[in-house]
Amino acid sequence: MSIGVDLHKTQFTICMLSEDRKIIKFDEYPARNEGYEAFIKKINFFDRK
């Protein structure tokens, strides 16, 4: 899996790609603690699969 992150002042956008380059997840999060925590939870969820 590959993850791309586009970070801005107020939000950040992530795109997760599978090994065969298909989009698994595309999300936006606020660039604040709750956004970073939600992103980390999402990564941990996919890491367990």
mmCIF entry with sequence, helices, sheets and N, C-alpha, C, O atoms, coordinates in Angstrom:
data_MODEL
# 
_entry.id   MODEL 
# 
_entity.id                         1 
_entity.type                       polymer 
_entity.pdbx_number_of_molecules   1 
# 
_entity_poly.entity_id                      1 
_entity_poly.type                           'polypeptide(L)' 
_entity_poly.nstd_linkage                   no 
_entity_poly.nstd_monomer                   no 
_entity_poly.pdbx_seq_one_letter_code       MSIGVDLHKTQFTICMLSEDRKIIKFDEYPARNEGYEAFIKKINFFDRK 
_entity_poly.pdbx_seq_one_letter_code_can   MSIGVDLHKTQFTICMLSEDRKIIKFDEYPARNEGYEAFIKKINFFDRK 
_entity_poly.pdbx_strand_id                 A 
# 
loop_
_entity_poly_seq.entity_id 
_entity_poly_seq.num 
_entity_poly_seq.mon_id 
_entity_poly_seq.hetero 
1 1  MET n 
1 2  SER n 
1 3  ILE n 
1 4  GLY n 
1 5  VAL n 
1 6  ASP n 
1 7  LEU n 
1 8  HIS n 
1 9  LYS n 
1 10 THR n 
1 11 GLN n 
1 12 PHE n 
1 13 THR n 
1 14 ILE n 
1 15 CYS n 
1 16 MET n 
1 17 LEU n 
1 18 SER n 
1 19 GLU n 
1 20 ASP n 
1 21 ARG n 
1 22 LYS n 
1 23 ILE n 
1 24 ILE n 
1 25 LYS n 
1 26 PHE n 
1 27 ASP n 
1 28 GLU n 
1 29 TYR n 
1 30 PRO n 
1 31 ALA n 
1 32 ARG n 
1 33 ASN n 
1 34 GLU n 
1 35 GLY n 
1 36 TYR n 
1 37 GLU n 
1 38 ALA n 
1 39 PHE n 
1 40 ILE n 
1 41 LYS n 
1 42 LYS n 
1 43 ILE n 
1 44 ASN n 
1 45 PHE n 
1 46 PHE n 
1 47 ASP n 
1 48 ARG n 
1 49 LYS n 
# 
_struct_asym.id          A 
_struct_asym.entity_id   1 
# 
_struct_conf.conf_type_id            HELX_P 
_struct_conf.id                      HELX_P1 
_struct_conf.pdbx_PDB_helix_id       AA1 
_struct_conf.beg_label_comp_id       ASN 
_struct_conf.beg_label_asym_id       A 
_struct_conf.beg_label_seq_id        33 
_struct_conf.pdbx_beg_PDB_ins_code   ? 
_struct_conf.end_label_comp_id       ASP 
_struct_conf.end_label_asym_id       A 
_struct_conf.end_label_seq_id        47 
_struct_conf.pdbx_end_PDB_ins_code   ? 
_struct_conf.beg_auth_comp_id        ASN 
_struct_conf.beg_auth_asym_id        A 
_struct_conf.beg_auth_seq_id         33 
_struct_conf.end_auth_comp_id        ASP 
_struct_conf.end_auth_asym_id        A 
_struct_conf.end_auth_seq_id         47 
_struct_conf.pdbx_PDB_helix_class    1 
_struct_conf.details                 ? 
_struct_conf.pdbx_PDB_helix_length   15 
# 
_struct_conf_type.id          HELX_P 
_struct_conf_type.criteria    ? 
_struct_conf_type.reference   ? 
# 
_struct_sheet.id               AA1 
_struct_sheet.type             ? 
_struct_sheet.number_strands   3 
_struct_sheet.details          ? 
# 
loop_
_struct_sheet_order.sheet_id 
_struct_sheet_order.range_id_1 
_struct_sheet_order.range_id_2 
_struct_sheet_order.offset 
_struct_sheet_order.sense 
AA1 1 2 ? anti-parallel 
AA1 2 3 ? anti-parallel 
# 
loop_
_struct_sheet_range.sheet_id 
_struct_sheet_range.id 
_struct_sheet_range.beg_label_comp_id 
_struct_sheet_range.beg_label_asym_id 
_struct_sheet_range.beg_label_seq_id 
_struct_sheet_range.pdbx_beg_PDB_ins_code 
_struct_sheet_range.end_label_comp_id 
_struct_sheet_range.end_label_asym_id 
_struct_sheet_range.end_label_seq_id 
_struct_sheet_range.pdbx_end_PDB_ins_code 
_struct_sheet_range.beg_auth_comp_id 
_struct_sheet_range.beg_auth_asym_id 
_struct_sheet_range.beg_auth_seq_id 
_struct_sheet_range.end_auth_comp_id 
_struct_sheet_range.end_auth_asym_id 
_struct_sheet_range.end_auth_seq_id 
AA1 1 SER A 2  ? LEU A 7  ? SER A 2  LEU A 7  
AA1 2 GLN A 11 ? LEU A 17 ? GLN A 11 LEU A 17 
AA1 3 ILE A 23 ? PRO A 30 ? ILE A 23 PRO A 30 
# 
loop_
_atom_site.group_PDB 
_atom_site.id 
_atom_site.type_symbol 
_atom_site.label_atom_id 
_atom_site.label_alt_id 
_atom_site.label_comp_id 
_atom_site.label_asym_id 
_atom_site.label_entity_id 
_atom_site.label_seq_id 
_atom_site.pdbx_PDB_ins_code 
_atom_site.Cartn_x 
_atom_site.Cartn_y 
_atom_site.Cartn_z 
_atom_site.occupancy 
_atom_site.B_iso_or_equiv 
_atom_site.pdbx_formal_charge 
_atom_site.auth_seq_id 
_atom_site.auth_comp_id 
_atom_site.auth_asym_id 
_atom_site.auth_atom_id 
_atom_site.pdbx_PDB_model_num 
ATOM 1   N N  . MET A 1 1  ? 0.848   -1.165 0.000  1.00 0.00 ? 1  MET A N  1 
ATOM 2   C CA . MET A 1 1  ? 0.000   0.000  0.000  1.00 0.00 ? 1  MET A CA 1 
ATOM 3   C C  . MET A 1 1  ? 0.897   1.233  0.000  1.00 0.00 ? 1  MET A C  1 
ATOM 4   O O  . MET A 1 1  ? 1.943   1.257  0.649  1.00 0.00 ? 1  MET A O  1 
ATOM 5   N N  . SER A 1 2  ? 0.470   2.254  -0.739 1.00 0.00 ? 2  SER A N  1 
ATOM 6   C CA . SER A 1 2  ? 1.154   3.547  -0.765 1.00 0.00 ? 2  SER A CA 1 
ATOM 7   C C  . SER A 1 2  ? 0.178   4.614  -0.290 1.00 0.00 ? 2  SER A C  1 
ATOM 8   O O  . SER A 1 2  ? -1.026  4.515  -0.524 1.00 0.00 ? 2  SER A O  1 
ATOM 9   N N  . ILE A 1 3  ? 0.709   5.635  0.380  1.00 0.00 ? 3  ILE A N  1 
ATOM 10  C CA . ILE A 1 3  ? -0.122  6.725  0.872  1.00 0.00 ? 3  ILE A CA 1 
ATOM 11  C C  . ILE A 1 3  ? 0.494   8.044  0.439  1.00 0.00 ? 3  ILE A C  1 
ATOM 12  O O  . ILE A 1 3  ? 1.678   8.293  0.666  1.00 0.00 ? 3  ILE A O  1 
ATOM 13  N N  . GLY A 1 4  ? -0.321  8.890  -0.188 1.00 0.00 ? 4  GLY A N  1 
ATOM 14  C CA . GLY A 1 4  ? 0.095   10.237 -0.550 1.00 0.00 ? 4  GLY A CA 1 
ATOM 15  C C  . GLY A 1 4  ? -0.648  11.230 0.335  1.00 0.00 ? 4  GLY A C  1 
ATOM 16  O O  . GLY A 1 4  ? -1.831  11.046 0.622  1.00 0.00 ? 4  GLY A O  1 
ATOM 17  N N  . VAL A 1 5  ? 0.043   12.279 0.765  1.00 0.00 ? 5  VAL A N  1 
ATOM 18  C CA . VAL A 1 5  ? -0.564  13.290 1.645  1.00 0.00 ? 5  VAL A CA 1 
ATOM 19  C C  . VAL A 1 5  ? -0.297  14.665 1.060  1.00 0.00 ? 5  VAL A C  1 
ATOM 20  O O  . VAL A 1 5  ? 0.839   14.999 0.724  1.00 0.00 ? 5  VAL A O  1 
ATOM 21  N N  . ASP A 1 6  ? -1.360  15.463 0.940  1.00 0.00 ? 6  ASP A N  1 
ATOM 22  C CA . ASP A 1 6  ? -1.255  16.849 0.481  1.00 0.00 ? 6  ASP A CA 1 
ATOM 23  C C  . ASP A 1 6  ? -1.657  17.727 1.655  1.00 0.00 ? 6  ASP A C  1 
ATOM 24  O O  . ASP A 1 6  ? -2.838  17.817 1.991  1.00 0.00 ? 6  ASP A O  1 
ATOM 25  N N  . LEU A 1 7  ? -0.676  18.377 2.282  1.00 0.00 ? 7  LEU A N  1 
ATOM 26  C CA . LEU A 1 7  ? -0.896  19.130 3.516  1.00 0.00 ? 7  LEU A CA 1 
ATOM 27  C C  . LEU A 1 7  ? -1.068  20.621 3.232  1.00 0.00 ? 7  LEU A C  1 
ATOM 28  O O  . LEU A 1 7  ? -0.272  21.223 2.512  1.00 0.00 ? 7  LEU A O  1 
ATOM 29  N N  . HIS A 1 8  ? -2.115  21.204 3.807  1.00 0.00 ? 8  HIS A N  1 
ATOM 30  C CA . HIS A 1 8  ? -2.405  22.638 3.704  1.00 0.00 ? 8  HIS A CA 1 
ATOM 31  C C  . HIS A 1 8  ? -2.540  23.204 5.120  1.00 0.00 ? 8  HIS A C  1 
ATOM 32  O O  . HIS A 1 8  ? -2.459  22.464 6.100  1.00 0.00 ? 8  HIS A O  1 
ATOM 33  N N  . LYS A 1 9  ? -2.741  24.497 5.218  1.00 0.00 ? 9  LYS A N  1 
ATOM 34  C CA . LYS A 1 9  ? -2.861  25.122 6.543  1.00 0.00 ? 9  LYS A CA 1 
ATOM 35  C C  . LYS A 1 9  ? -4.076  24.622 7.320  1.00 0.00 ? 9  LYS A C  1 
ATOM 36  O O  . LYS A 1 9  ? -3.978  24.382 8.523  1.00 0.00 ? 9  LYS A O  1 
ATOM 37  N N  . THR A 1 10 ? -5.218  24.461 6.653  1.00 0.00 ? 10 THR A N  1 
ATOM 38  C CA . THR A 1 10 ? -6.447  24.128 7.370  1.00 0.00 ? 10 THR A CA 1 
ATOM 39  C C  . THR A 1 10 ? -6.900  22.685 7.213  1.00 0.00 ? 10 THR A C  1 
ATOM 40  O O  . THR A 1 10 ? -7.726  22.217 7.997  1.00 0.00 ? 10 THR A O  1 
ATOM 41  N N  . GLN A 1 11 ? -6.384  21.969 6.223  1.00 0.00 ? 11 GLN A N  1 
ATOM 42  C CA . GLN A 1 11 ? -6.797  20.584 6.006  1.00 0.00 ? 11 GLN A CA 1 
ATOM 43  C C  . GLN A 1 11 ? -5.696  19.835 5.274  1.00 0.00 ? 11 GLN A C  1 
ATOM 44  O O  . GLN A 1 11 ? -4.770  20.431 4.723  1.00 0.00 ? 11 GLN A O  1 
ATOM 45  N N  . PHE A 1 12 ? -5.821  18.489 5.284  1.00 0.00 ? 12 PHE A N  1 
ATOM 46  C CA . PHE A 1 12 ? -4.923  17.685 4.475  1.00 0.00 ? 12 PHE A CA 1 
ATOM 47  C C  . PHE A 1 12 ? -5.715  16.585 3.792  1.00 0.00 ? 12 PHE A C  1 
ATOM 48  O O  . PHE A 1 12 ? -6.695  16.075 4.336  1.00 0.00 ? 12 PHE A O  1 
ATOM 49  N N  . THR A 1 13 ? -5.281  16.229 2.604  1.00 0.00 ? 13 THR A N  1 
ATOM 50  C CA . THR A 1 13 ? -5.939  15.234 1.787  1.00 0.00 ? 13 THR A CA 1 
ATOM 51  C C  . THR A 1 13 ? -5.021  14.028 1.675  1.00 0.00 ? 13 THR A C  1 
ATOM 52  O O  . THR A 1 13 ? -3.814  14.170 1.476  1.00 0.00 ? 13 THR A O  1 
ATOM 53  N N  . ILE A 1 14 ? -5.601  12.842 1.804  1.00 0.00 ? 14 ILE A N  1 
ATOM 54  C CA . ILE A 1 14 ? -4.800  11.619 1.670  1.00 0.00 ? 14 ILE A CA 1 
ATOM 55  C C  . ILE A 1 14 ? -5.400  10.742 0.575  1.00 0.00 ? 14 ILE A C  1 
ATOM 56  O O  . ILE A 1 14 ? -6.605  10.759 0.323  1.00 0.00 ? 14 ILE A O  1 
ATOM 57  N N  . CYS A 1 15 ? -4.523  9.977  -0.064 1.00 0.00 ? 15 CYS A N  1 
ATOM 58  C CA . CYS A 1 15 ? -4.949  8.993  -1.043 1.00 0.00 ? 15 CYS A CA 1 
ATOM 59  C C  . CYS A 1 15 ? -4.158  7.720  -0.780 1.00 0.00 ? 15 CYS A C  1 
ATOM 60  O O  . CYS A 1 15 ? -2.928  7.725  -0.815 1.00 0.00 ? 15 CYS A O  1 
ATOM 61  N N  . MET A 1 16 ? -4.872  6.631  -0.517 1.00 0.00 ? 16 MET A N  1 
ATOM 62  C CA . MET A 1 16 ? -4.237  5.333  -0.297 1.00 0.00 ? 16 MET A CA 1 
ATOM 63  C C  . MET A 1 16 ? -4.410  4.494  -1.547 1.00 0.00 ? 16 MET A C  1 
ATOM 64  O O  . MET A 1 16 ? -5.515  4.369  -2.074 1.00 0.00 ? 16 MET A O  1 
ATOM 65  N N  . LEU A 1 17 ? -3.295  3.911  -2.027 1.00 0.00 ? 17 LEU A N  1 
ATOM 66  C CA . LEU A 1 17 ? -3.322  3.068  -3.212 1.00 0.00 ? 17 LEU A CA 1 
ATOM 67  C C  . LEU A 1 17 ? -2.914  1.646  -2.859 1.00 0.00 ? 17 LEU A C  1 
ATOM 68  O O  . LEU A 1 17 ? -2.021  1.431  -2.040 1.00 0.00 ? 17 LEU A O  1 
ATOM 69  N N  . SER A 1 18 ? -3.574  0.678  -3.484 1.00 0.00 ? 18 SER A N  1 
ATOM 70  C CA . SER A 1 18 ? -3.203  -0.727 -3.304 1.00 0.00 ? 18 SER A CA 1 
ATOM 71  C C  . SER A 1 18 ? -1.935  -1.006 -4.110 1.00 0.00 ? 18 SER A C  1 
ATOM 72  O O  . SER A 1 18 ? -1.456  -0.149 -4.854 1.00 0.00 ? 18 SER A O  1 
ATOM 73  N N  . GLU A 1 19 ? -1.404  -2.206 -3.953 1.00 0.00 ? 19 GLU A N  1 
ATOM 74  C CA . GLU A 1 19 ? -0.192  -2.609 -4.681 1.00 0.00 ? 19 GLU A CA 1 
ATOM 75  C C  . GLU A 1 19 ? -0.393  -2.538 -6.190 1.00 0.00 ? 19 GLU A C  1 
ATOM 76  O O  . GLU A 1 19 ? 0.552   -2.269 -6.931 1.00 0.00 ? 19 GLU A O  1 
ATOM 77  N N  . ASP A 1 20 ? -1.627  -2.780 -6.650 1.00 0.00 ? 20 ASP A N  1 
ATOM 78  C CA . ASP A 1 20 ? -1.889  -2.699 -8.084 1.00 0.00 ? 20 ASP A CA 1 
ATOM 79  C C  . ASP A 1 20 ? -2.367  -1.308 -8.511 1.00 0.00 ? 20 ASP A C  1 
ATOM 80  O O  . ASP A 1 20 ? -2.961  -1.142 -9.576 1.00 0.00 ? 20 ASP A O  1 
ATOM 81  N N  . ARG A 1 21 ? -2.095  -0.309 -7.657 1.00 0.00 ? 21 ARG A N  1 
ATOM 82  C CA . ARG A 1 21 ? -2.297  1.120  -7.930 1.00 0.00 ? 21 ARG A CA 1 
ATOM 83  C C  . ARG A 1 21 ? -3.770  1.533  -8.018 1.00 0.00 ? 21 ARG A C  1 
ATOM 84  O O  . ARG A 1 21 ? -4.090  2.523  -8.676 1.00 0.00 ? 21 ARG A O  1 
ATOM 85  N N  . LYS A 1 22 ? -4.657  0.800  -7.375 1.00 0.00 ? 22 LYS A N  1 
ATOM 86  C CA . LYS A 1 22 ? -6.070  1.183  -7.320 1.00 0.00 ? 22 LYS A CA 1 
ATOM 87  C C  . LYS A 1 22 ? -6.318  1.962  -6.036 1.00 0.00 ? 22 LYS A C  1 
ATOM 88  O O  . LYS A 1 22 ? -5.730  1.665  -4.996 1.00 0.00 ? 22 LYS A O  1 
ATOM 89  N N  . ILE A 1 23 ? -7.195  2.962  -6.115 1.00 0.00 ? 23 ILE A N  1 
ATOM 90  C CA . ILE A 1 23 ? -7.499  3.794  -4.953 1.00 0.00 ? 23 ILE A CA 1 
ATOM 91  C C  . ILE A 1 23 ? -8.284  2.983  -3.929 1.00 0.00 ? 23 ILE A C  1 
ATOM 92  O O  . ILE A 1 23 ? -9.348  2.439  -4.224 1.00 0.00 ? 23 ILE A O  1 
ATOM 93  N N  . ILE A 1 24 ? -7.737  2.916  -2.726 1.00 0.00 ? 24 ILE A N  1 
ATOM 94  C CA . ILE A 1 24 ? -8.403  2.255  -1.605 1.00 0.00 ? 24 ILE A CA 1 
ATOM 95  C C  . ILE A 1 24 ? -9.238  3.280  -0.839 1.00 0.00 ? 24 ILE A C  1 
ATOM 96  O O  . ILE A 1 24 ? -10.381 3.013  -0.471 1.00 0.00 ? 24 ILE A O  1 
ATOM 97  N N  . LYS A 1 25 ? -8.661  4.442  -0.608 1.00 0.00 ? 25 LYS A N  1 
ATOM 98  C CA . LYS A 1 25 ? -9.314  5.473  0.198  1.00 0.00 ? 25 LYS A CA 1 
ATOM 99  C C  . LYS A 1 25 ? -8.831  6.837  -0.244 1.00 0.00 ? 25 LYS A C  1 
ATOM 100 O O  . LYS A 1 25 ? -7.650  7.020  -0.540 1.00 0.00 ? 25 LYS A O  1 
ATOM 101 N N  . PHE A 1 26 ? -9.739  7.792  -0.288 1.00 0.00 ? 26 PHE A N  1 
ATOM 102 C CA . PHE A 1 26 ? -9.420  9.182  -0.601 1.00 0.00 ? 26 PHE A CA 1 
ATOM 103 C C  . PHE A 1 26 ? -10.211 10.021 0.386  1.00 0.00 ? 26 PHE A C  1 
ATOM 104 O O  . PHE A 1 26 ? -11.441 10.030 0.339  1.00 0.00 ? 26 PHE A O  1 
ATOM 105 N N  . ASP A 1 27 ? -9.530  10.725 1.279  1.00 0.00 ? 27 ASP A N  1 
ATOM 106 C CA . ASP A 1 27 ? -10.202 11.472 2.348  1.00 0.00 ? 27 ASP A CA 1 
ATOM 107 C C  . ASP A 1 27 ? -9.553  12.826 2.584  1.00 0.00 ? 27 ASP A C  1 
ATOM 108 O O  . ASP A 1 27 ? -8.404  13.063 2.214  1.00 0.00 ? 27 ASP A O  1 
ATOM 109 N N  . GLU A 1 28 ? -10.323 13.706 3.211  1.00 0.00 ? 28 GLU A N  1 
ATOM 110 C CA . GLU A 1 28 ? -9.805  14.985 3.701  1.00 0.00 ? 28 GLU A CA 1 
ATOM 111 C C  . GLU A 1 28 ? -10.010 15.035 5.206  1.00 0.00 ? 28 GLU A C  1 
ATOM 112 O O  . GLU A 1 28 ? -11.019 14.558 5.726  1.00 0.00 ? 28 GLU A O  1 
ATOM 113 N N  . TYR A 1 29 ? -9.041  15.620 5.895  1.00 0.00 ? 29 TYR A N  1 
ATOM 114 C CA . TYR A 1 29 ? -9.078  15.756 7.349  1.00 0.00 ? 29 TYR A CA 1 
ATOM 115 C C  . TYR A 1 29 ? -8.710  17.182 7.719  1.00 0.00 ? 29 TYR A C  1 
ATOM 116 O O  . TYR A 1 29 ? -7.968  17.832 6.982  1.00 0.00 ? 29 TYR A O  1 
ATOM 117 N N  . PRO A 1 30 ? -9.211  17.687 8.846  1.00 0.00 ? 30 PRO A N  1 
ATOM 118 C CA . PRO A 1 30 ? -8.764  19.002 9.312  1.00 0.00 ? 30 PRO A CA 1 
ATOM 119 C C  . PRO A 1 30 ? -7.314  18.922 9.785  1.00 0.00 ? 30 PRO A C  1 
ATOM 120 O O  . PRO A 1 30 ? -6.902  17.917 10.366 1.00 0.00 ? 30 PRO A O  1 
ATOM 121 N N  . ALA A 1 31 ? -6.558  19.959 9.542  1.00 0.00 ? 31 ALA A N  1 
ATOM 122 C CA . ALA A 1 31 ? -5.146  20.009 9.970  1.00 0.00 ? 31 ALA A CA 1 
ATOM 123 C C  . ALA A 1 31 ? -5.082  20.444 11.437 1.00 0.00 ? 31 ALA A C  1 
ATOM 124 O O  . ALA A 1 31 ? -4.500  21.472 11.782 1.00 0.00 ? 31 ALA A O  1 
ATOM 125 N N  . ARG A 1 32 ? -5.697  19.629 12.272 1.00 0.00 ? 32 ARG A N  1 
ATOM 126 C CA . ARG A 1 32 ? -5.703  19.829 13.725 1.00 0.00 ? 32 ARG A CA 1 
ATOM 127 C C  . ARG A 1 32 ? -5.532  18.461 14.370 1.00 0.00 ? 32 ARG A C  1 
ATOM 128 O O  . ARG A 1 32 ? -5.562  17.437 13.687 1.00 0.00 ? 32 ARG A O  1 
ATOM 129 N N  . ASN A 1 33 ? -5.357  18.448 15.663 1.00 0.00 ? 33 ASN A N  1 
ATOM 130 C CA . ASN A 1 33 ? -5.112  17.188 16.373 1.00 0.00 ? 33 ASN A CA 1 
ATOM 131 C C  . ASN A 1 33 ? -6.146  16.113 16.059 1.00 0.00 ? 33 ASN A C  1 
ATOM 132 O O  . ASN A 1 33 ? -5.781  14.958 15.843 1.00 0.00 ? 33 ASN A O  1 
ATOM 133 N N  . GLU A 1 34 ? -7.436  16.472 16.029 1.00 0.00 ? 34 GLU A N  1 
ATOM 134 C CA . GLU A 1 34 ? -8.462  15.452 15.783 1.00 0.00 ? 34 GLU A CA 1 
ATOM 135 C C  . GLU A 1 34 ? -8.345  14.881 14.361 1.00 0.00 ? 34 GLU A C  1 
ATOM 136 O O  . GLU A 1 34 ? -8.638  13.706 14.145 1.00 0.00 ? 34 GLU A O  1 
ATOM 137 N N  . GLY A 1 35 ? -7.925  15.689 13.407 1.00 0.00 ? 35 GLY A N  1 
ATOM 138 C CA . GLY A 1 35 ? -7.720  15.195 12.044 1.00 0.00 ? 35 GLY A CA 1 
ATOM 139 C C  . GLY A 1 35 ? -6.542  14.247 11.965 1.00 0.00 ? 35 GLY A C  1 
ATOM 140 O O  . GLY A 1 35 ? -6.623  13.207 11.312 1.00 0.00 ? 35 GLY A O  1 
ATOM 141 N N  . TYR A 1 36 ? -5.434  14.600 12.632 1.00 0.00 ? 36 TYR A N  1 
ATOM 142 C CA . TYR A 1 36 ? -4.252  13.731 12.640 1.00 0.00 ? 36 TYR A CA 1 
ATOM 143 C C  . TYR A 1 36 ? -4.562  12.406 13.331 1.00 0.00 ? 36 TYR A C  1 
ATOM 144 O O  . TYR A 1 36 ? -4.131  11.347 12.876 1.00 0.00 ? 36 TYR A O  1 
ATOM 145 N N  . GLU A 1 37 ? -5.312  12.470 14.431 1.00 0.00 ? 37 GLU A N  1 
ATOM 146 C CA . GLU A 1 37 ? -5.665  11.250 15.165 1.00 0.00 ? 37 GLU A CA 1 
ATOM 147 C C  . GLU A 1 37 ? -6.575  10.345 14.324 1.00 0.00 ? 37 GLU A C  1 
ATOM 148 O O  . GLU A 1 37 ? -6.408  9.125  14.325 1.00 0.00 ? 37 GLU A O  1 
ATOM 149 N N  . ALA A 1 38 ? -7.529  10.939 13.611 1.00 0.00 ? 38 ALA A N  1 
ATOM 150 C CA . ALA A 1 38 ? -8.422  10.149 12.753 1.00 0.00 ? 38 ALA A CA 1 
ATOM 151 C C  . ALA A 1 38 ? -7.627  9.482  11.628 1.00 0.00 ? 38 ALA A C  1 
ATOM 152 O O  . ALA A 1 38 ? -7.890  8.331  11.281 1.00 0.00 ? 38 ALA A O  1 
ATOM 153 N N  . PHE A 1 39 ? -6.669  10.192 11.066 1.00 0.00 ? 39 PHE A N  1 
ATOM 154 C CA . PHE A 1 39 ? -5.825  9.640  10.009 1.00 0.00 ? 39 PHE A CA 1 
ATOM 155 C C  . PHE A 1 39 ? -4.989  8.473  10.529 1.00 0.00 ? 39 PHE A C  1 
ATOM 156 O O  . PHE A 1 39 ? -4.876  7.446  9.860  1.00 0.00 ? 39 PHE A O  1 
ATOM 157 N N  . ILE A 1 40 ? -4.412  8.621  11.699 1.00 0.00 ? 40 ILE A N  1 
ATOM 158 C CA . ILE A 1 40 ? -3.613  7.541  12.296 1.00 0.00 ? 40 ILE A CA 1 
ATOM 159 C C  . ILE A 1 40 ? -4.483  6.311  12.558 1.00 0.00 ? 40 ILE A C  1 
ATOM 160 O O  . ILE A 1 40 ? -4.048  5.185  12.313 1.00 0.00 ? 40 ILE A O  1 
ATOM 161 N N  . LYS A 1 41 ? -5.703  6.512  13.052 1.00 0.00 ? 41 LYS A N  1 
ATOM 162 C CA . LYS A 1 41 ? -6.614  5.384  13.264 1.00 0.00 ? 41 LYS A CA 1 
ATOM 163 C C  . LYS A 1 41 ? -6.907  4.672  11.954 1.00 0.00 ? 41 LYS A C  1 
ATOM 164 O O  . LYS A 1 41 ? -6.965  3.443  11.909 1.00 0.00 ? 41 LYS A O  1 
ATOM 165 N N  . LYS A 1 42 ? -7.093  5.446  10.883 1.00 0.00 ? 42 LYS A N  1 
ATOM 166 C CA . LYS A 1 42 ? -7.375  4.866  9.571  1.00 0.00 ? 42 LYS A CA 1 
ATOM 167 C C  . LYS A 1 42 ? -6.191  4.032  9.089  1.00 0.00 ? 42 LYS A C  1 
ATOM 168 O O  . LYS A 1 42 ? -6.381  2.934  8.566  1.00 0.00 ? 42 LYS A O  1 
ATOM 169 N N  . ILE A 1 43 ? -4.983  4.539  9.258  1.00 0.00 ? 43 ILE A N  1 
ATOM 170 C CA . ILE A 1 43 ? -3.787  3.797  8.848  1.00 0.00 ? 43 ILE A CA 1 
ATOM 171 C C  . ILE A 1 43 ? -3.673  2.505  9.652  1.00 0.00 ? 43 ILE A C  1 
ATOM 172 O O  . ILE A 1 43 ? -3.382  1.450  9.088  1.00 0.00 ? 43 ILE A O  1 
ATOM 173 N N  . ASN A 1 44 ? -3.896  2.576  10.953 1.00 0.00 ? 44 ASN A N  1 
ATOM 174 C CA . ASN A 1 44 ? -3.829  1.378  11.793 1.00 0.00 ? 44 ASN A CA 1 
ATOM 175 C C  . ASN A 1 44 ? -4.867  0.347  11.376 1.00 0.00 ? 44 ASN A C  1 
ATOM 176 O O  . ASN A 1 44 ? -4.598  -0.854 11.412 1.00 0.00 ? 44 ASN A O  1 
ATOM 177 N N  . PHE A 1 45 ? -6.046  0.802  10.983 1.00 0.00 ? 45 PHE A N  1 
ATOM 178 C CA . PHE A 1 45 ? -7.093  -0.109 10.530 1.00 0.00 ? 45 PHE A CA 1 
ATOM 179 C C  . PHE A 1 45 ? -6.630  -0.861 9.288  1.00 0.00 ? 45 PHE A C  1 
ATOM 180 O O  . PHE A 1 45 ? -6.773  -2.081 9.220  1.00 0.00 ? 45 PHE A O  1 
ATOM 181 N N  . PHE A 1 46 ? -6.078  -0.154 8.309  1.00 0.00 ? 46 PHE A N  1 
ATOM 182 C CA . PHE A 1 46 ? -5.629  -0.799 7.080  1.00 0.00 ? 46 PHE A CA 1 
ATOM 183 C C  . PHE A 1 46 ? -4.380  -1.639 7.299  1.00 0.00 ? 46 PHE A C  1 
ATOM 184 O O  . PHE A 1 46 ? -4.154  -2.610 6.577  1.00 0.00 ? 46 PHE A O  1 
ATOM 185 N N  . ASP A 1 47 ? -3.575  -1.285 8.273  1.00 0.00 ? 47 ASP A N  1 
ATOM 186 C CA . ASP A 1 47 ? -2.349  -2.036 8.558  1.00 0.00 ? 47 ASP A CA 1 
ATOM 187 C C  . ASP A 1 47 ? -2.675  -3.422 9.110  1.00 0.00 ? 47 ASP A C  1 
ATOM 188 O O  . ASP A 1 47 ? -1.892  -4.355 8.932  1.00 0.00 ? 47 ASP A O  1 
ATOM 189 N N  . ARG A 1 48 ? -3.818  -3.567 9.776  1.00 0.00 ? 48 ARG A N  1 
ATOM 190 C CA . ARG A 1 48 ? -4.213  -4.853 10.368 1.00 0.00 ? 48 ARG A CA 1 
ATOM 191 C C  . ARG A 1 48 ? -4.763  -5.827 9.336  1.00 0.00 ? 48 ARG A C  1 
ATOM 192 O O  . ARG A 1 48 ? -4.835  -7.027 9.601  1.00 0.00 ? 48 ARG A O  1 
ATOM 193 N N  . LYS A 1 49 ? -5.153  -5.331 8.167  1.00 0.00 ? 49 LYS A N  1 
ATOM 194 C CA . LYS A 1 49 ? -5.745  -6.203 7.144  1.00 0.00 ? 49 LYS A CA 1 
ATOM 195 C C  . LYS A 1 49 ? -4.719  -7.083 6.499  1.00 0.00 ? 49 LYS A C  1 
ATOM 196 O O  . LYS A 1 49 ? -5.052  -7.875 5.618  1.00 0.00 ? 49 LYS A O  1 
# 
